[in-house]
Amino acid sequence: MYKKPYVIAEAGCNHMGQMEIAHDLINTAAYFCKADAIKFQKRCPKELLTEEQYNAPHPNPANSYGDTYGAHREYLEFTVEQHAQLKKWCEEVGITYSTSVWDITSAKEIASLNPEFIKIPSACNNHFEMLEWLCENYQGEVQLSFGMTTHEEEEEIVQLFEKHGRAKDLVLYNCTSGYPVPFKDVCLLEICRMREQFENRVKAIGFSGHHLGIAVDVAAYTLGASVIERHYTIDRTWKGTDHAASLEPDGIRKLVRNLNAVYESLRYKSEEILPIEKVQRNKLKYRKR
């Protein structure tokens, strides 16, 4: 029996550092898209970046919100108090709040808000000090992407959670790290490999897609990824790195609609001839003369 699909609209930093836009993203995801959750990001740039990285120019100046990459990252950050407000807004409209954390300071700040789940992005899934801290100090669900990760590293990560007795709180995502990802690199059959290796050891297998369109997500769900995460923005033409690889509200809305339709359809017939068919059988079925 398939689990009901759980859809996460990943707003990330697509709020462009503005709380008003973040509020709009929340309301739109809840009321129009009917998503189950919305996810933001939390970084401490001075902890995450080396001094050289912090002071270097943004690799794509057209998308930068500061004179240096560090200044750009600082501009897009919300304080923990602002994240508390985002969580409150989510609760008011009935959508689950969450955040990706990129460093220990951010993990501690977001854990203090006690969200239902915290996300570990592919870039930080080898930050074992942060994973250890979360296992020992945060009681909620941890979701973690396997982009840019070897099979040996995957096993090491899962074993860390098992060692702490937390693997049943762990959701693993099939993910290819690229923005956007061409279809040939989505590699959906990795979901089957992950299910075979990890499904009986963790809470769930999910799919975090950076591709275009929404057809692939339905296939991911059919293959057994019950949690679907997609980047989400109000306008794909806005300034920033992630907007072009994101779905606009109507894309998220259609994704939720299509996944729920597939969920309703993935079942066997309850009887050989369904009630809906009996009327048609009486009217249309060939009868021997």
N, C-alpha and C positions, 0 to 999 in steps of 0.2 A: 504493500500500500504506500503510495506516494505521500510525503508530507506536504501540507499546504505551502505554496511558495511564500517566501519572506523577502520583500523587496526593500533595499536600502538605497535611498537617493543620496549619493555622496556629493555634498556641496563643497567639501574641502575648503579651499580659499577663494572660491568663486564669488564670495561676497565682496571681494576687492577691498577688504578692511573696513567696510561700512555696516554698522549694526542694522540700519534700516533695510539694506538689501538682504542681510541674513534673515531678518524677520519676514520679509517677503518670500524668501526661499522656503522658510518653514511653513508659512500659511499655504503657499501654493502646493507644496509637497503633500500637505495634509488634506486640504479641501479639494483641490483639483486633481492631483495625481493619484490620491488614495494610497500613497506609499506607506509601508509599515514603520520605517525609520528614516531619519535624516542624520547624516554624519558630517562633522566638521574636522578640522585639524588643529593640533596644538604643538608648537615648537618653542624651544628656547634657543634662538639663533646663536647666541654667544657660547652656549654649551655644545650645540650640535656642530657648529662650523669651526674649522681652524681659523686662526687670525688671517691667514692668507686668503682663505675662501671668503671670509667675512668682508674683507676689504677689496676683493676683486670685483670687476664690473659684472653685471648680469650677462650671461652668455647670449641673451637675445634682448638687447637694449629696448626694443619696441614694446616689450612686455614688462619692463621694469617699473617699479614704484619707488625707486630710490637710486641714489648715485652709485651705490655699491650693492653687491648681492646681499650683504648683511642688512643694509638699510631697507632693501626691497622686502626681505623676509620680516623685518620688524614692523614695517608698515601694515603687513597683512595679518599680524597677530592680534588676537583678542586676549584680554586679561582673564584670569580665572573668574573674576567677578562678572565679566561679560559672558563667559561661558555659563555661569550660573543663571544669568538672565535668559540665554538661549534655551537652556533646559526648562526653565519656567514657561517660556513661550510654547515650547513643544508640549508640555503637559497640559497647557490650556486648550490646545487644539487636538489632543489625542494622538500625537505621533511620538515615537520613541526617539530620544536624543542620544547621540553618541559622538565620539571624537577619536580620531587617530592620534596616537602620541608617538613622538619621534625621539624622546630623550627622557632621562629619569626625572628631571624637574617637572616636565610636562605630565609624565605618568602620575607623579604624586599629586599634582594639582588637580588633574581630572578625576583621579580616584577619590579625592576628597569630596567630590560632588555625588559619588555613588551612582553613576549611570548603570543602566542594565547591562551594557557591554562596552568594552574598550577595544579599539582596533590597533593592531600592529601592522604597519605597512611593510611591503617587501623590503624596502631599503633598510629597515631596522630589525628584521626578524633574526639577525645574528647578534643583536645587542643583548647578550645573555644576562648581563647585570640587571638590565631593565626587566627582562622576562622573569628573572628570579624574584625581583622586588614585587612584581605584580602577583606572582604565584603565592607569595608569602603574606601580602598585605591587602590585596583587592579580592573580594569574594564574588564579584560578578563574572559574567562570561567574557572570555578573551577570543577575539577573532584575529586571524593571522593569515597574511597572503604569502604564497610560495613563489612569487616572481623572482627571477634572478637567483634561484636557489638550487643547489645540487641535491641529488637524492640522499647523499650522505648527510648533508646539512639538514634536510627535512627530518630524517630519522633522529638526529641529535636534538632538534627542537622538540619533537614529540616526546622523546625520552625525558627531557627536562621537565615537561609538564607531568609526565607519569611519575617521576621521582617525587614530585611535590603533591601527588594525589589530585592533580587538577586537570588531567586530560579530558575528563568528562565535561569540563567547562570550556573546552577548546573547539573552535570552529576553524577549519582550514579551507583556504580558498585556492582553487586553481586560478592562476593569473599569469599573463605574459606582460612584462613591463615595457610598454611602449606607448606613444601618444601621437596619433592613434595607431592601433595594431592592425596590419593587414590580415585578412581572414586566414591565409595560409599559416600564419604564426599564432593564431588563437589556440590551436591544438587541443580541441575539446576532449579527445580521447584520453588525455591526461586525467580527466575526472574519473574514468574507469580505473586507471592505475592507482590513483589516490584512494578510491573506495576500497579496492582490494587490499591495499596496504594499511590503511588507517581507519576505515569506517567503524570497525568494532572497537577502536581504541579511543576515539574522540566523540564529541557531541554531534557534529555534522560536517558535511563537505559542502562548500559553497563555490561560487564562481564570481570573480571580480573582472569585469570586462572593460577593455579600453578600445573596443572596436567601434565601427560605425553601424547605425541601425539597431534593430532589436530582434532580428530573426535568430541569431546565434544563441541568445539567452534562452529561448524556448527549447532549443536542442540541449543546452547545458542542463536545464531543469529535467528534461526527459531522461538524460543520462544519470541523474541522481543528485545534482547540485540543488539542494533545497533552499539555499540562501543566495540571492542574486543581488550584486552591488554594481551600480553604474554611476559614473560621474554625472553631475546634474548642474545645470545653470539656467538662468532666465533667458539669456541671449548668447548664442554661440559666437557672435561677432565681438563681444566685449574684450577689453584688453586683459591679457593674461595667458599663461601657458596652457591651462587645462580646458578652457572654454571650448576650443575646437574639437576636443575629444570627448565632449560631454553631450548628454541628451538635454533638449529643452523640455519644458513641462509637458507638452503634448506627447513627446517621446516616452517619458516616464509613465504618463497616464496610459498610453497604449500598451506599454510593456506590462504593467500591472494587470490590465484587462486581459491581455493575451495569455499570460501565465495562469491567471485564475480560470480562464476557459479551458486550457490544457489540463489543469488540475481536475476540473469537473469531468473531463472526458476520459482520463486515464483509469478505466475500470473495465471489468468484464460485465457481460450482460447478466442481469439478476435472474432471468429466465430465458428460455430459448427464443420465444417470441415476446417482445416487450409489449406492454399495453398500448404504447403509441403506434405499434405496428399492427395490432389486431384489427383496427378499423380499416387500415389500408389492405390488409390481407383479405378481409371479407369483400372488399370492393375490387381489388386489382388482381389477386392471385389467380393464376390459370387453373381452370377446373376441367378435368377430363369429361368428355361428352360420351 
